[in-house]
Amino acid sequence: MIKDEIFELYIDGITALDSGLTTAAQYIFEDTLSLSENFHTETKSIHPIHTAILENLAKSCISNKNYDKALAALNKAREIEPNSLRILHRLFFFHADILPNEKLALEVYLSASEIHSRSDESCVNTDIFKSMRRRGEMIKKDRKTYLLMKESSNNDKIEAQNLMKQLPIEILSEIFKLLTPYDLNNLLSVCKSWRMTILESPYLIGIFKFQRYMTYHSLESYLRLFDQKVPISEITVDNIRISTDDIYEHRRIYKLLLASKLKCKCLEYTIGDDYKVPLTKMIKESKSDLFQNLVQLQVNVLKKHSALGVVPSILSFASNLKILSIKVDLPRIRSRLSVFKTKVKLPKLGQLDLCCRVTESVETMIDFPKFLDAPNLQKLTLESTLRPILTKFTNNSWKLKHLKLYKASINGFLRDFLNEDNKLSDYLENLEELEFESCSISSRSSDIPLEILERKPFASLKTLAFERSSVSMTELRCFFECTKTTLNNLYICDKPYLTYPEPFHATTNERPDFNLKALLETMPHLEKFRLSDDKINSSIFSTMMFDIAMLSRPIKLKLFEISSEYLSYQNYMVLFLSIKGKLFIDHLRICCPPTPQLSAFIDKAILNGEVKRVETFLLHG
């Protein structure tokens, strides 16, 4: 069949190319491409390895210094797969090194950047993009003016003074975002013909950023610069960061900032002393101009607990707030003193992050949930010391969808969940994502009775993630018992406390071993699975592959990954042999660089429909 003949010729071309027979490889790939195009004409469908043929044809043409053919092949491949970072990577370095053309290289890099930014991290070959990012950013920095110029057949040159009038405001704002604050200020000073256009647009003025943390003098200079054509009250700055240990400087900044009627979208505010009273008064007198457009607020409270009292004053005006982060790092206090006394309404708040670095600081925050009216809150992040505060949230009508615990006890959370008194299981009945980061197992805890978990399941949990967390099979089994019918995604990444069965080794560990076969067969709705653990060696990996080969039924997965720094391409060749007829994977992640031998297995798996896409990456690269 022509389909098999194409694959066989392709393998011959790869072999010739790897052997250094580049001229022969070029002829073979040209013949293969001709067959593939005939296949397309006859079947009206593109052959699965058509773009791979074009890429390798380009590679052999480059070796033979036939650059025009190479470029034509790469452009054809890009037309077929415009969102392929792999093809853009080859095209970028062709324009950057082989036939240098920085303008074309930059155009390719910007396309790759856009694809990378709008894609899910788990579905993008980030290593490919990283390898071109440094070079691409250097070209972008050197050719900032090119981004302003769009060539046209009628006008080869655009005069600088007319450029601002020809480009839409949205494009200009994207251009300005590429520049540093220093470059933006120079733009106003040097390009006088642009100055008036910028000063007449509140939208463009808002792009001009403050360098690092705001000071009184930087704010004063900013206001003097822009308070000419546009009222300051119409300007909304993207980001403002305020942090100073000088009480006098802090008051001056806030007095000028509030008086200016300037607005901002994101505010990061660090307060280190007790200036609650004068600041609260200034905020009330400002009539909320600074905070009415706030979308994101981060408050860092240091030294004195009463400084936290500024937060309710700010929140009372921030009705459009969507993300709130409060980090408290206070010394030991003798008695509990709550600064939250009146209810704060935040109707648009969707994400809340709370962090207390010192255990004693928890007492200051303990009543916070009681006074927060946020009916649309869906995502909550708590650090370990604030885990007890989670039970306080059950008094509200919120229905969380995403909960993240940081440096907390995993089995401590499970005990809280099973406790009938705090109604935590009712509060988390709509939870869809549960994430543990840098969490551990409490040595004092006993095993959780599985029969209780069967009666109190996580009714809606779809994603369970452990990032750099010491989770053991005991805790995993508890979660599996209460998520059997709902769990879609399971991520266990970096340093889990798991043990694995090895061939010819007796299990002496008291904790149960991780069983991949049991996991895949007992979780009927599992779609994405990631396991990253450097304890997985070749022997353990082989046992897992045997488990896959012994599956009692075929299983479809959207994402599959087992990674370790000790695995090589030979291990993954075994994986491709094991999944035949057992696993059908949309996106397979492989932790090793692609080799010719492995590439042949990948191509055949794609051809047979066992895998749709393969991503290779380096674990610690």
N, C-alpha and C positions, 0 to 999 in steps of 0.2 A: 504494500500500500504506500501511496505517496507520503502519507503522514509519517510512517516509520522510516521511509527513505530519507526524509528531511532530518529526522533525529540522528540517524546513523551518519549522514554526511556532516552534520554539525559536530558530532563527537570526533570525526576524522579531522575536521578543521581545528578543533581545540587541541588535539594531539599534535598536529603539525605546528601550530603556533607555539605551544609549550616546548617543542623540540628545536625551535629557532628557524624552522622552514617557513619564513614569513611570506615569501612569494607564492609557495604552494598553498599556504593557508588562505591567502587572498583569493586565489582561483577557486578553492573549495567553497569558501563562504559566498563568493559571487554565484556559483552554481546552486548552492543551497538557497540563497535569496531568490533566485529565479524560480526554483521549485516551490518555495513558500508563496511567491506571488501568484503562481499558477494555482496553488491550493486555494488561495483567496478568491481567484476568479471563478473556480469551479464550485466552491462551497459557500461563497459569500461570507466566510468567517475568517478571522485572522488566526494564523497558526500560533499556538501557545508560546513558541520560542522565536517568533518573528523579530521582536525587538532585540533579543539576545544575539541573533544572527547579525543584525545591523551593527550592534555594538562591537562585536568581535571582528566584523569586516572593517570597521573604522580603525580598530586597534592594529590590524595587520596592514592596512593602508598607511597608517602613521609610521609603522616600522619600515615600510618601503618608500617613505617620503612622498606618497601620493596623497597630498593633503586635501585637494579638492574633493576627491572621492570620499575621504574620511569625513569631511565636514558635511557632505551631502547625506551620508549614511546616518550621522548623528542627528541631523535636522529631521530626517524621516522618522527616526526612532522617537524624537521629541513630539512630532505630530501625532504619533500613535498613542504615546503615553506622556501627555503634557505635565502630569503631576509626579513623574518619577524622579526622585532625588538622585538616583543612581545615574540616569542619563544626563541630568543637568550638571552633575558633578564632572562627568567626562567632558561635556561641552564647555564648561567653565574653564577647566585647565587647558583645553585646546585653544581657547581664545586668550588665555593668560600666558601660556608658555610656548605652544607650538607655532601658531601664527598670531603673534601678539596683537590684540585689538582690545584695549581696555574698555572702550565703550560697549562692545558686545559682551565682554566678560562681566561687566557690571550689570548689564541687562539680565543676563542669565542668573547672576548671584541674587539680584533683587527678586526674581521669580522664585528661586529656591527659598529665600528668606520668607516670602509670603506663604508658600506651601508649608514650610516648617512651622510657622507661627499659628496657622489655623488648624493644624493637625493634632490629634491626640498623641501624647508622648509615647504611649505604648504601641502606636501604629506608625511610627516614623523611624527611619534609620538615622538616629541622631549622630552616630559616629561619622557617617558620610557627610552630613552637614557641617559637623565640627571641623572636619579636615579642610573644608573650603572657607569656613567663616573668617579665620584670621586674615587670609589673603584677600578675601572679598571686602572685609572692613577697611583694609589698607587702600584698596583701589577706590572704595567709596569715599574715603577721607580725602584722597588726592583729587577726586573728580566731583566735588560737591556741585560745582557750577553746571556740570553735564546734566544733573538731575533737573535743572531748571530749563534746559534747552530741549525742545522737541523739534527734530528736523522736519521740514516740509519742502515739497518739490517747488513751491512758488517762492519760498523765502529761505535761503540757505543760512542766513544770519539773522538773529533776532537782537535788536538793540536792547541793551540792558535797561535803559530808562523806560522802555515800553513793556518790558517783561511782566511787571507786576499787574499791568492792566489786562494782559492777555491770558494769564493763568487764573483759574478759579481759586477762591479763598481756601477751599478744602485742600487743593493740591499744594498751595503755598504753606499751609499749616503743617502738612506732612513733611515738606522740605525743611521747615524750621526745626522740626523735632529731631532731625538728623544732626543739627548743629549743637555745639556746646554753648553754655551761657556766655562764655567769653567771646565766642565767634558771633553770637547774636548781637551782643553789644557793639562789637566792631562793625557789624552790618549797618547798624543805625548811624554810626559815626562816619563811615567811609562812603556808603552808598546813599548819598543825599537825595538822589532821585527816587529812591524807594521809601525814604523816611516818612513822607507824608501819607503814602498809601498804608503803611504799617500803623502809623499813629491815628489813622481814621477808622481802624477796625478793632473793636474790642476783642473779637475772636482771635486775631493774630497777636494782639498784645498778651493775651492769656498764655500763649506758648512760651513767652520769655520767662525763664526760670531763675530762681534765686540759687546762687552757688552754695551748695551744702546747706548749713544751718543759717537761718535768717539772723542778721544783726540789725541794730538800730540804723547804722549808717547805710547798709545795703537796702533796707526798706525805704529810707529817706531818698536815696539816689533813684530808686525805682519809681517812686511817686513823682519826683521832679521830672523824670524822663518822659513819663507817659501822661501826666496831667496837663495836656495841651489841647488836643483836638477832641478827646473823648472823656466824659466824666468818669472818675475812678469807680464810681458805684456801678458802672456797666461792665467792669472788667472782672472776669472770673479766672483766677490763676489755677493751673493744674495741681500744683503741689507746694505746700509750705511746711517747713520743718523748723521748730523753735526749740532750742536747748541752750540754757545758760545757767551757771551757778551764781551769777551776779544778780541779786534781787533788784537793785536799781535799774540795771540794763533790761531785765525782764519786764519791769513795769513800763519802762519807756517804750519798748517794742510793742507791748499790748495796747498802750494808750494811743500810739500813733496808728497802729494797725486797725483798731476798732474805730477810731475817728475817721480814717480814710474811706470807710464804707467798701473797702476791697472785699471780694468774695473768693472762696477757693473750693476745689472739689475734694482734695485730700489734705488732711492736716495731721502732722505728727508733732506731738506736744510733750516735752519732758519737763516735769516740774520737780524741783529738788528741795524747796523750802516752804515755809508756811506763809504764802502770800494769798491765801484763800479769800480773805475778806475784801481787800481792795480790788482784786481781780474779778471776784463775783459781782461786785458793784459795777465795775466797768463793763462787764459782759451784759448786764441787764440794761444799762444805759445805752449800749450800742444798738439796741433794737434788732439784734440777731442778724445784721447784714453779713457779717463774716461767715456765719454758720448756716444760713438758709439754703445754700447750694451744696453743703457738705454731703459727699457720698461715702467717704471713708475717713474714719477717725482713729488714731492710735495715741493713747495716753500712757506715758511712762511716769510712775510716781515713785520718788526716792525720798529718803531721810525722814519726812514727817507724815504721819497718817492723815492729818487734817488737810494736807494739800490735795487729797483725793476729793475733797468737797467741791472743787472746781468742776468736776466731771458732771454732776447733775445740772449745774448752771449751763454748761455747754449743750448737754443733751436736750434740755428743755426747748432750745431753739432749733435743733438739728432734725427737723421733721422728715427730711429727705434721706437721712442716713441709711445706708445699706450694709456697711461693714463696720463693726466696732471692735477694737482691740484694747484691752486694759492690762498693763503689766505693772505689778506692784512689787517693790523691793524695799521693805521697811524693816527697821530694827525691831527687837522684841518689845511688845507693849504689855503693860500690867493688866489692863482690863479691856474688854471689848467696847469699841466705840464706833457705832455705825454712822456713816455720813450720808446714807441714803434714807431720806425721811418722807419725801413726797413721791408719788408715782410719776414716772417718766414715760411718755407715750412716744413710741418709735414705730409707726405703722408700716414703714418700708424695710425695717431691719431684717436682713436675711441671714447674716453671719455674725457670730459673737465669739471672740477669742479672749479667754481669761487666763492670766498667768500670775502666780505668786512665787517668788524666789525663796522667801523665808516662810517657814511653816506658821509662825505666829501671825503673819500678815493675813492669814485666812480669816481670822476673826473680824478683820475690818471689812471683808467682802461678803461675809456669810449671809447678810440680809439683802444683797443686791438683787437676786432673782425676784424677791417679793415685790420690789418697787419698780420693776421693769415691765412695761406693757408693750409687748412686741408680738402681735398675733401671727405674724408671718415668718417668725424665726424658724429656719430650717437646718442651719448648720451651727454646731457648737464644738469648740475646742477647749479642753481643760487640761492644765498641768497637774501633776501628781498630787500636790498639796491641796488642790481644789476639788479632788474627786468627791469628798463628802458634800460639797455644795450641789452636786448633781441631784441629790434627793430633794433639795429645796426647790428645784425647778418643777417638780411634780405638782406643786400647788397651782401652777398656771395651766392654761388650756392649750399651750403650745404642743405641736405634734412634730417632733424632730424627725428629719430625714437623714441627716449626716451627723455622726458623733465621732470626734477624734480625741483620744486620750494620749497625753504625752508624759513619759516617765512615770506611769502609774502601775499599779499591781493588776495583772490580768485576772488572776483568780479572785482578787479583792472585788473587782468589778462584778464578776459572776456571782459572788456571795450577795452583793447589794441587789443584783437583779432578782435573786431568788427570795430575798427578804420580803415577806408579806406586808410588813408594817409600812414600808416607804412607798409602795405602789409604783416602783420604778418600771416594772414590766408593763404596766398599763400605759405609763408615760411614753415608753419606747415602742409601742405597738405598731407605729407607722415608720419605724427606723428602717432605712434602705441601705445605708452605708455605715459600717463600723470600722474604725481605723485605730490601730495601736502603733505609736511611734516611740522607739527607745524604751519600751515597757519591759517589765520583768515578772517573775513569779515569786510570790511571797513564800519564804521558807516556813512560815508558821502555819500556813493554811493546810487543810486536809483536802482530800479529793471531794469533788462535787458529786452528789448522788445523781446518776443519770436519769433515774425514774422521775425525779422532780422536774428536770429539764424537759422531759417528754410532755409534761403537763403544762409547762410554761414556755412555749417556744417563742422565738422572735418571729412574729407573724409575717413580717414583710421584708426581712433582711435579704438583700440581693448581693451585696459586696462586703467581704470580710478581708481586711488587710492587716498584715503584721510587718512593719518596717523597722529593721534593726531591733527586734524584740525577741526576748528569750522565751518563746512559747514552746511548750513541750506537747507531745502527743496526747497527754492526759487532758490538757485544756482544749486542744483541737477537737478531741472526741466529744467534749462537752458542747462545743459550738456546733459540731456536726449533728448532734442529737436534736438540737432545737432549731436547725435551719434546713433540715432535709428537703423540705418541699419547696423552698424558696431560693436557696443560694445559687447565684449565677456566676459570681466572680470570687476567686480565692487567690490572694497574693501573700506569699511568705518569702520575704526578701531580707537577706543579710543577717547572719548570726542567730538563726533560730536554735532553740535547745532541743533539737530532734535527734533521735538515734535511728539508724537504718539497718535492715537485715543485710548480711553479707554471706555469700556462698561459702560453705565449709567452716563457718564461724558460729559457735553457739552463742545465743543471746544471754548475757548475764545481767544486763541492765534491768533495774526494777521497773523502769518506765516502759510502756509499750513502744514497739518500733513503728515507724511511718510505713504505711502500706498503700502504695499507689493504686494497685488493682482494686482494693476495697473502696478507696476514695472515689475512683471513677465510676464504679458500679453502683455505689449506694447514694450518689448525689445526682439524681436524674436530670436536674436542670442546669448543671454546671456548664458554663460556656467559655470562661476564661480561667486559666490556671497558670500561675507563675511560682516557681520554687527556685530560690537562689541561696545556695549554702556551700561554703568552701569545704565542708566535711564530706561532700559527695566526691568520691574518687572513681576511678574506672571500674572497680569491682562493684561498688554500690550502684553505679549507673547501669551496669550490665544486668544486675538484678532487677532494677526498675524496668529495663527494656524487656526482660523476660515476663514481668507482670503485664506489660502492654500486650505482648504477643499472646498471652493466655486469657485475655479479656473474653468474656462469654458472649458479648454482643458488640457490634460496631458502634462507635461513639463519635458524634460530631462536636467539634470545639471551634470557637472563634479565635482563641489565642492559646498557645501552649509554649511553655518555656521551662526547662530544667537547666540551670547554669551553675558553674563552679570554675574557679581558676585552674583546676586540675584536669579539666576535660579537654580533649584534643579533637581534631577533625575525624579521627578513626572512630571515636565514641559516637559521634553524630551520624557516621555512616551506618553504624549498628542501629541507630534510632530509625533511619529510613527503612531498614529491613524489617524492623519490629512493627511499624505502624501499618504495614500492608494489610488492607482489609479490616483493620481494627480501629484506627483513628483517622478521621477526615478533618483536616485543620485548615482554617482560613488564613491564619497568620502564625507562622512558626518562627520563634526567636532562637538563634543558635549562637552560643558563646564561644566563637573562635573565628579567626580570619578565614575567608573563603579560599580554598585550594582547588586546583584543577580536578582532583579526584572527587572532592566533596561537591563541586559545582555540577559534575555529571550526575550524581545522585539527586541533587536538588532539581535539576532540569527534568529528570525522569519522573520524580515524584509529582512535579507540576503537570507534566504531560499525562500522567495516569490519573490525575484528579484527586490525589491523596492530600496535596497541599496547594493552596492558591498563591500564597506569597511567603517568602522566606527572608528574614532579616538577620544579618550577621552583625555581631557587636563584640567589643572587648569589655570584659567585666570591670576591670580597673583602669581602662584606657581613658 
